[in-house]
């Protein structure tokens, strides 16, 4: 199952784009790689990660990944 198939499930409070970005962050992709996949700038990816962190109460990217994985199962 690809990230696009799983985006609708899981963490409540994230926008669709934040979920897309977090699905790719979980796989270990860089902001630049995520930007290329989604057709957005790496700085925009950073903004989506920051927004996701705020929404789920994570202090940083690593904590956001852990919380995202735990809550999207």
N, C-alpha and C positions, 0 to 999 in steps of 0.2 A: 504494500500500500504506500503510495507516494505522499509527499507532504500536502499536495493539493486535495487529496482524498480525505485527509484527517483534519483539515483546518476548521471545519464546522463544529467539532467536538471540543469538550474540555473546559478551559479556563473562562469563567464568566467575567465580564467586565473589560475584555480586550476587544478592540476593533478587529474587523476581518483582516486588515493589513498587518496589525500587530501580531495576530495569530500566524499569518503567513511567515512573517519575519522570524518569529520565535521558533517555528517548526524548522527553519533553516539554521538558526543559531544552535539549536539542539544537536544538529548534525556536525557541528564544529566549523561551519563555513565562516569566512571572514566577512566583514561589512562590505568589502569590495566585491567578493564573490556573490553575496546575497543581492547586492545592488544590480550586478550584471544579470542575474537570474530573473529578478523582478522588474528590471528596466527602470531603476531609480538610482539616485546618487548615493554613495556610501554615507554621506552626512545625513541623508534622509533615513537611511537604515538605522543609524545611530539614534536619531530622533524617535523612531518607532520602538527601539529597544528601551530607550529612556521612558517613553510613555507606558510601555508594558511594565517596566519596573515600578513605576508610580502606581499603576492600577492594581498590581498584585502585592505591593508592599515589599518588594525586593530592594536591597541596598546596592546591588551591582549585577552585572551580566551573569556571573556564575550563580549567584543566588536565584536570579530569575529563571535560569535554566532548570535548576533543581526544583523550584516551586512549580514551574510550568509542567515538567514531566510528571511530578507527583499528582497534580490536579487534572491532568488530561488523560489519565488512565481509566 
